[in-house]
């Protein structure tokens, strides 16, 4: 069961169009060396946003930063990954400045002869890494979505990989009693067997009419409610109960500081800040939700 982001196909179409455009621009034997160099520089600057996307799949702290997750949560932002194509086409097909003198040694080098045919496949790979997860790690095709609510308005996940959508449903429900469908949320957040990208949860909430904001925390006591977070370590009596990196909903905080937690695997929990951090750890990143004032 694979829920593919359809923007993948649009990005691939853009990639082909932009790559051909960059190649055609490179093959125009006019202009001074300075002008052609400036054109190449502008194309590479144009391609810079595309280089941000694959950083999410490298062991870097950037994936836990609020600005990066906010950037990735913008609707259809993945289409910007295709901006690598015109620069790649231009760089690999650029003609020498004076064609009648023949190609310089660098153009005739074996390295460039190898790189040239790989340029377009590289662009395809760079774009596809943002979308291919559900295809490589599909959900169990026999999974059933139970849409089960526990006491206290906590949505219970039907399987471990869909904990992110379940936590999001609980958080949205705590604001205005909106009871979303689990299958729709899983599909709309492109969840696969390894879980859900945090930015897709934010995007889905925005598309449902909620406002979202990512926060960096130093302690759970300052966390806004409702919010969802990816726990750095989920342990219960020394054993992992939902898997490292699972999503939890923080639904309410009392005047005394007690926290109402919506755990997609256990239901509602009432915890002090100390017990919360002992159980879940201190989240690196938190997504706060609110309802627009007009509602």
Secondary structure, 3 states (H helix, E strand, C coil): CCCCCCHHHHHHHHHHHHHHHHHHHHCCCCCCHHHHHHHHHHHHHHHCCHHHHHHHHCCCHHHHCHHHHHHHCCCCHHHHHHHHHHHHHHHHHCCCCCHHHCCCHHHHCHHHHHHHHHHHHHHHHHHHCCCCHHHHCCCCCCCCCCCEEECCCEEECCCHHHHHHHHHHHHHHHHHCCCCCHHHHHHHCCCECCECCHHHHHHHHHHCCEEEEEEECCCHHHCCCCEEEECCCCEECCEECCCCCCEEEEEEECCCCCEEEEECCCEEEEECHHHHHHHHCCCCEEEEEEECCCC
